Amino acid sequence: MKIVDIAKIIEAVLFVSGDGVDKDEFKRIYDLSDKELNKCIDILKDKYNESSGINIISYKNKLQLCSNPIYADNIAEILNPIRERSLTKAALETVAIVAYKQPITRSEIEQIRGVNCDYAVQLLQNNNLIEVVGRKDAVGKPLLFGTTDEFLKRFELSSLDDLPNHKEVLDRIRVIHSEGDSLYREFSIPEEDEENKAENNEQQNVNKAENNETAKDEQNETEQQIVTESQTENIDTTQENVNENKQKISWKDKLKARLESQQDEELNEIVHEKDIKEED
């Protein structure tokens, strides 16, 4: 394999690793001599020179890619706000405790939070939010931590006097830790006393009775309406029957009158004939 190709492989490995990689690993895997490895390093240094945003450094027999120091301020301007947003809940709790209780030791922080704080303390130091301000006059001389000016700038405080109420914040931290990730307090609703309970039951009974009475009135009204409609239908039927009967009676009277009229005419004819005979 060509030296140029090996240099590209070393470049890719260093980029992915992020941390320093031992030179002996490259020599062992690719069977390189010190001279050949140095040639690969020189190729990378020519590529990542002082004008580049990335440099390659060698320390303790290791190789590592790093940013160019001349762009440190530009990098901080962009990455510091991102790191601030990426602070974990544990780190925020820890920096709050340090802010209110400073100067404070690591063990005292852990006593308040109830968990190990090594990672949170290291993260806050890396972000320049807390720093060592001395040692406590106790067994072992533990380190004392306090907040920095960067802490005030990032949290937009003019001084520590602008911090919210100390006791209230610590109580909230304990609540969050004791109840998990929930930010809501759990509480129970007290039971009603006997007097209120009796009044509520009485009111419910009154409402129930009123509802029953209303339903009963509606039922009676419906029944009355049905009866009225039925009576109206019966009256109409009776009137029709009367009219029909009247029609029948009227027809019979006419027939009877006609028969009587015919009989009178016949009787008159008989009487008339008899009178004629008597005159003759």
C-alpha positions in Angstrom: 0.0 0.0 0.0 1.3 3.5 -0.9 2.3 6.0 1.8 -0.3 8.5 0.5 -3.1 5.9 0.9 -1.9 5.1 4.4 -1.9 8.8 5.2 -5.5 9.1 4.1 -6.4 6.1 6.3 -4.7 7.7 9.3 -6.6 10.9 8.6 -10.0 9.1 8.6 -9.2 7.2 11.8 -8.1 10.3 13.7 -11.3 12.1 12.5 -13.6 9.3 13.7 -11.8 8.8 17.0 -11.7 12.3 18.2 -9.2 11.4 20.8 -5.5 10.6 20.4 -4.5 7.3 18.7 -1.3 5.5 19.6 1.3 5.6 16.8 2.3 2.0 17.5 -1.2 0.9 16.4 -0.6 2.2 12.9 2.9 0.7 12.7 1.6 -2.7 13.9 -1.4 -3.0 11.6 0.2 -1.6 8.4 3.7 -2.9 9.2 5.3 0.6 9.1 8.7 1.8 10.1 9.2 5.0 12.1 10.4 6.7 8.9 7.4 5.6 6.9 5.0 6.7 9.6 6.7 10.1 9.9 6.2 10.5 6.1 2.5 9.9 6.6 2.4 12.5 9.4 4.3 15.0 7.2 1.7 14.6 4.5 -1.1 15.3 6.9 0.7 18.3 8.4 1.2 19.8 5.0 -2.6 19.4 4.4 -3.6 20.7 7.8 -1.2 23.6 8.0 -1.4 26.9 10.0 -3.9 28.4 7.6 -6.3 25.4 7.9 -9.1 25.3 10.5 -7.8 21.8 11.6 -4.3 20.9 12.8 -2.7 17.5 13.5 -0.7 17.3 16.8 1.6 14.7 18.2 1.9 14.1 22.0 3.0 11.1 24.2 3.5 9.0 21.1 -0.1 9.7 20.0 -1.7 11.5 17.0 -4.9 13.6 17.2 -6.8 16.1 15.1 -7.6 19.4 16.8 -9.0 22.9 15.9 -6.6 25.7 15.0 -6.0 27.8 18.1 -6.4 31.1 16.1 -10.1 30.3 15.7 -10.7 29.6 19.4 -12.9 32.6 20.0 -15.0 31.9 17.0 -15.6 28.3 18.1 -16.5 29.4 21.6 -19.0 32.0 20.2 -20.9 29.3 18.5 -20.5 26.2 20.7 -20.8 27.8 24.2 -24.6 28.6 23.7 -25.1 25.1 22.4 -23.3 23.6 25.4 -25.4 25.7 27.7 -28.6 24.4 26.1 -27.2 20.8 26.4 -26.7 20.9 30.1 -28.5 18.0 31.8 -31.1 18.3 34.5 -28.4 16.9 37.0 -26.0 19.6 35.9 -28.5 22.4 36.3 -29.5 21.1 39.8 -25.8 20.9 40.8 -25.0 24.5 39.6 -28.1 25.8 41.4 -26.9 24.1 44.7 -23.4 25.6 44.2 -24.8 29.0 43.5 -26.9 29.1 46.7 -24.6 27.2 49.1 -21.1 28.3 47.9 -18.5 27.7 48.9 -19.5 24.0 49.0 -17.7 20.7 48.7 -18.5 17.8 46.4 -19.7 15.6 49.2 -22.0 18.3 50.5 -23.5 18.6 47.0 -24.0 14.8 46.9 -25.6 14.9 50.3 -28.2 17.4 49.1 -28.9 15.6 45.8 -28.6 12.1 47.2 -26.6 10.9 44.2 -23.0 10.9 42.9 -22.1 14.3 41.3 -18.7 13.6 39.8 -19.9 13.9 36.2 -22.1 17.0 36.8 -19.3 18.8 38.6 -16.8 18.0 35.8 -19.3 19.1 33.2 -19.9 22.4 34.9 -16.1 23.0 35.3 -15.6 22.3 31.6 -18.3 24.9 30.8 -16.6 27.4 33.2 -19.7 27.7 35.3 -18.1 26.7 38.5 -14.5 26.7 39.8 -12.4 25.7 42.7 -12.3 28.6 45.2 -10.3 27.0 48.0 -10.2 24.0 50.4 -12.4 23.4 53.5 -10.6 23.2 56.8 -11.7 19.7 57.5 -10.3 16.1 57.3 -8.8 15.6 53.9 -9.0 19.3 53.0 -11.8 18.8 50.3 -12.1 21.3 47.5 -14.6 24.1 47.7 -16.6 25.1 44.6 -18.2 28.4 43.7 -19.7 30.0 40.6 -17.8 32.0 38.1 -18.5 35.3 36.2 -19.4 33.2 33.2 -22.2 31.7 35.3 -23.6 35.2 35.9 -23.3 36.1 32.2 -25.0 32.9 30.9 -27.9 33.2 33.3 -28.2 36.9 32.8 -27.6 37.9 36.4 -25.8 41.1 37.5 -24.9 39.4 40.9 -25.8 36.5 43.1 -28.3 38.8 44.9 -30.5 38.5 41.8 -31.0 34.7 42.4 -34.6 33.6 43.2 -35.5 32.7 46.8 -33.0 30.2 48.1 -35.3 27.9 50.1 -38.0 27.8 47.4 -35.5 26.6 44.7 -34.0 23.9 46.9 -37.4 22.6 47.8 -38.3 22.3 44.1 -35.0 20.4 43.5 -35.9 17.9 46.2 -39.4 17.5 44.9 -38.1 16.8 41.4 -35.6 14.3 42.7 -38.0 12.5 45.0 -40.9 12.3 42.6 -39.1 11.4 39.4 -39.2 13.4 36.2 -42.7 14.9 36.9 -42.8 18.7 37.5 -46.2 18.5 39.1 -46.9 18.0 42.8 -49.2 15.2 43.7 -51.9 16.0 46.4 -55.0 14.4 47.8 -58.4 16.1 47.9 -59.7 16.1 51.5 -62.9 14.4 52.2 -66.0 16.5 52.9 -67.0 16.8 56.5 -70.2 15.2 57.7 -72.2 18.4 57.7 -71.4 19.3 54.1 -71.9 15.7 53.1 -75.4 15.7 54.7 -76.3 19.0 53.0 -75.2 17.7 49.6 -77.2 14.5 50.1 -80.3 16.5 51.1 -79.9 18.7 48.1 -79.5 15.7 45.8 -82.7 14.2 47.2 -84.6 17.5 46.7 -83.4 17.7 43.1 -84.3 14.0 42.6 -87.9 14.6 44.0 -88.3 17.7 41.8 -87.2 15.7 38.7 -89.7 12.9 39.6 -92.5 15.4 40.0 -91.7 17.1 36.7 -91.7 13.7 35.0 -95.0 12.8 36.6 -96.6 16.0 35.5 -95.4 15.5 32.0 -96.9 11.9 32.0 -100.3 13.2 33.3 -100.3 15.9 30.6 -99.6 13.3 28.0 -102.4 11.0 29.3 -104.9 13.9 29.4 -104.0 14.8 25.8 -104.6 11.2 24.7 -108.0 11.1 26.5 -109.1 14.5 24.9 -108.2 13.2 21.5 -110.1 10.0 22.1 -113.2 12.0 23.3 -113.0 14.2 20.3 -113.0 11.2 18.0 -116.0 9.7 19.8 -118.0 12.9 19.5 -117.3 13.1 15.8 -118.4 9.5 15.4 -121.6 10.1 17.4 -122.4 13.1 15.3 -121.9 11.2 12.1 -124.3 8.4 13.4 -127.0 11.0 14.3 -126.8 12.6 10.9 -127.1 9.2 9.3 -130.1 8.3 11.5 -131.7 11.7 10.6 -131.2 10.9 7.0 -132.8 7.5 7.4 -135.8 9.0 9.4 -136.3 11.7 6.8 -136.5 9.2 4.0 -139.1 7.1 5.9 -141.2 10.2 6.7 -141.2 11.1 3.0 -142.2 7.6 2.0 -145.0 7.5 4.6 -146.2 11.0 3.5 -146.4 9.8 -0.1 -148.3 6.7 0.8 -150.8 8.7 2.8 -151.2 11.1 0.0 -151.9 8.3 -2.5 -154.5 6.7 -0.1 -156.2 10.1 0.3 -156.4 10.5 -3.5 -157.9 7.0 -3.9 -160.4 7.6 -1.0 -161.5 10.9 -2.6 -162.0 9.1 -6.0 -164.2 6.4 -4.3 -166.3 9.1 -2.5 -166.6 11.1 -5.8 -167.8 8.0 -7.7 -170.3 7.2 -5.0 -171.7 10.7 -5.0 -172.2 10.5 -8.8 -174.1 7.3 -8.5 -176.4 8.7 -5.8 -177.2 11.7 -8.0 -178.1 9.5 -10.9 
